[in-house]
Amino acid sequence: MPSHPKLAAEFIKDKDRAHWHDQSLWFVRSKRDKAVQQLPEWELLREQASKIKSYVVSHLPDLLEEFEKNAKAKGVHVHWARDAKEHNEIVHGILERHQVKRVVKSKSMLTEECHLNPYLERYGIEIVDTDLGEWIVQLQDKPPSHIVMPAIHIKKEEIGELFHEKLGTEKGATDPQYLTESARQRLRQKFIEADAGITGVNFAIAETGGFVVCTNEGNADLGTSLNKLHIACMGIEKLIPRANDLGVFLRLLARSATGQPITTYSSHFHGPAPEGELHIVLLDNGRSEIAGSDEFRRSLNCIRCGACMNTCPVYRRSGGYSYSNTVPGPIGSILGPAHDTKANASLPFACSLCGSCTDVCPVKIDLHHQLLTWRKQIRLKGLLPLSKRLSMKMLSWMMQAPRLYQFVGKTARRIVPYLPRFLVYNRFNAWGKQRELPDMPKQSFREWMKQNHDRK
Amino acid sequence: MTASRESILSTLRKHSVPETELPDLQLPELTQQWITYPDPSQQFSDMLASIKGLCLQVKDIEEVNQRLAELPVYQESNNICSLIPDCGQPTVNVNQITDPHDLENIDFAILPGEFCVAENGATWITNDGGPLRTLYFLSQHVALVVPASEVVPHMHAAYQRLSFENPSFGTFMAGPSKTADIEQSLVIGAHGARSLTVFLVEESF
């Protein structure tokens, strides 16, 4: 898999687009701040959310059993999947038993993680992503670039072109109102024709055996209320112990994600509709291993609000695709290596350790600390690229030899200002890409100290 | 499948995860910190307006009918249904409907809401999960009729009122359906209702 710097370099080639992307996400981050400032108890809520989620991870097997028992008591079919393959087989099996040909799906990063769409398509099942952003990327045959705003990287001109080609909308149309209305009309047909609805799960409640799905568009509710068959797919970490805990989480989720006080629809499903069938697929896919890691356990607190991406200076400037992981950004750079360290070895380095993600995280995941820990682990596993290994080794050697250090510093201060550009700004100097290095100081700090203080 | 269940549970059980405590959300130290509003109905109304919905505080069902008649989207609607007795001028009787697909052409639905939440402009609705559940989502425009006394300050108070002992469906509806998936431009009317009006009715109905 191409590394993050390589893919990011592609993205930033188009300077205007990179700037526009950065600004779009910062706009969302600013909306979050405004919403958060309206609640004096915000920090208290974050603390409770973090404690509840830590409790969940430390009691996961018991809570899963409790959830299963209570869900079954309400007439829900509960399935367990160890990995993506098993998850897809289960979903396909249910659809096959009901002879389903057309499925509408509301946003679910978990089914993206499992690549459910291509799997079902192989069996001749039509599956339509009904979240507008996710549908746009589905029409492009691409994955989402953001977990909450899947098409945040695409310009309206491109969407207009795509809709013209796929839906026959007017050529050159770029008005979001017009484009959204066209999508509404087309997807309404898909909702009406569908035989089954698939949704993700935002929170599943152990105490009641129910679950909550949050959307702004109403697509999850249309897809499930029009159909007798509802399949909900969730990661095992989505559990919360009690229904009352939702008070905490629903206050945090939308404010963190988009700055809304709550999503437009927060739907609570407890048991199937009369004459309907409700299935829940519980997916592990590496989560149980993360639960066993003292360093990374807290990453399972994640409620997928996307706030860490919106604030991340690297994500904003490099785009979701540069991570080549289902979940991009800071949280994706922790979950990615946990799933496949080698393939995602460059992700924890796509970070300036500024800590902004940790500051905004509604469930208080220590994101930047975990990213630093991943760097160490990647070094220990021998997965650092040669360029990093070599430069680190040289630096460490020099730092341990004070005389050498002084000599190199002194020489550099004298020589560098007179060097031709190509010797300073070249492919070996990553710090000199897209930026000018600061001017060399006249003297080192040590020299300055000697001159001004040591004499006294 | 049972093999997967056992394997997931046993993987989880083999880890020694430090025990942590579940916070008691009823503790006064916490509950005293939750935000309150001098006029919860007004706060609800303001919040709903901020998320592009409309709240109308009225005396009785008669006034609901007057205010409905003034709404342009109501005037323009042909297929109107109502689940509130004597409310609106329904043109479609939905009580006999067994297939939710038959509700495809409803323009305006007048439906019951249970209570409202001041902090975020949301209204809790429930439904037995029958075909009429889809009215809340498939109708072009939705009006919810809620007793004015039923406004709680925040989500914690909301969950104090809810229990999920039996199979049920319920949702917090906060404003009309919306999306900002195209260049962060807010568009009202994504897949669900294009408009949401909440009537807070003083007298019982």
Interface residues (C-beta under 8 A of the other chain):
Chain A: S24 F27 V28 L39 P40 E41 L44 Q48 K51 I52 S54 Y55 V57 S58 L60 P61 L64 E65 K74 G75 H79 W80 A81 R82 E86 I90 T130 D131 L132 G133 I136 M149 P150 A151 I152 K155 K156 I159 P176 Q177 L179 T180 E181 R184 L187 R188 F191 I192 I205 T208 G210 N216 E217 G218 N219 D221 L222 S225 L226 I236 P241 A243 N244 D245 L246 G247 V248 L250 R251 T258 Q260 P261 I262 T263 T264 Y265 S266 S267 H268 F269 H270 G271 P272 A273 P274 G276 L282 D284 S288 E289 A291 G292 R297
Chain B: M1 S4 R5 S7 I8 L9 T11 L12 R13 K14 H15 V17 P18 E19 T20 E21 L22 P23 L25 L30 Q33 W34 I35 M47 S50 I51 P100 H101 E104 V117 E119 N120 G121 A122 D128 G129 G130 R133 T134 Y136 F137 L138 H154 M155 H156 A158 Y159 Q160 L162 S163 F164 E165 N166 P167 S168 F169 G170 T171 F172 M173 A174 G175 P176 S177 K178 T179 A180 D181 I182 E183 Q184 S185 V187 G189 A190 H191 G192 A193
